[in-house]
């Protein structure tokens, strides 16, 4: 199992007009059929799970080059274009409530492809885990709102999902692909692209967090009752040293007021205090005595807040820190036109374009449609 990449995109409203949508479906089908026929299903998944190729594909079929809608519309076009009978591949899930239909759809398509029950269960778990990790284990301020699951008749899969940060008006796209790896929680990235790196991102899917994963599991399985003191709500009337010093401009006994500390009545897990109802979720997890961290995070009610709280307690009690580095890496396929971060590698750039052109020339399209798509590609070469 490997996670292929990530992309950040501005949030744009609106919908693709019907005339454009119909052409996008037709063109995406034509290109996909060439790739499937010439290179096979695995290669098609490789390309879908590559954030650069996916972005180029979105541009070629005619959608806004940098909009958050590239994910929704491109996956929607592929969902309409591909089917199990003709292509041996389907696109499940979707945006909003449609994403919640993925497990049932996987069950239905798994039966159609004659998968064994164990294989279907593993596919459903993979779908849920990819969503859980990007939404809860990697706390980068983006909340998932769509999940697209690409499934082949051979059982291979890819996931393209997207999260939204309403405050910054940006979306972040996450790409996954099945492979020989089955480690969802050990840095499953091979490439990540975006323009913005968050200052503090809890990454419980990092190898650096492996000890914290174990401690979190132990904290639950040892009975979380002893953790209650860390989750008590802080008294809003608690007086701190700052209350006495806030109106003073002077240092007191050589103490710099800018470095003064607030001393609460208990060790706080900032923004993580839980009420009794929320704490019951941890008690329920204790009753189950789960053996793996991935099983713990999959339990109902174990969301970002509790995952973060357990990670912080691990630091307070055991001095074991989780990774707080945003897994996003500055990674560019071809360099930038202004020479940043490095000059464009024209040979690599042109090869990428020629690959897409080959697919277009072989596609079963009208000459006008093919010419329009090639012109859009040519813009990247000028």
Beta strands, then each sheet from edge to edge (+ up, - down):
strand 1: 2-10
strand 2: 89-95
strand 3: 138-139
strand 4: 143-152
strand 5: 157-165
strand 6: 170-177
strand 7: 202-203
sheet 1: 1+ 6- 5+ 4- 2+
sheet 2: 3+ 7-
end
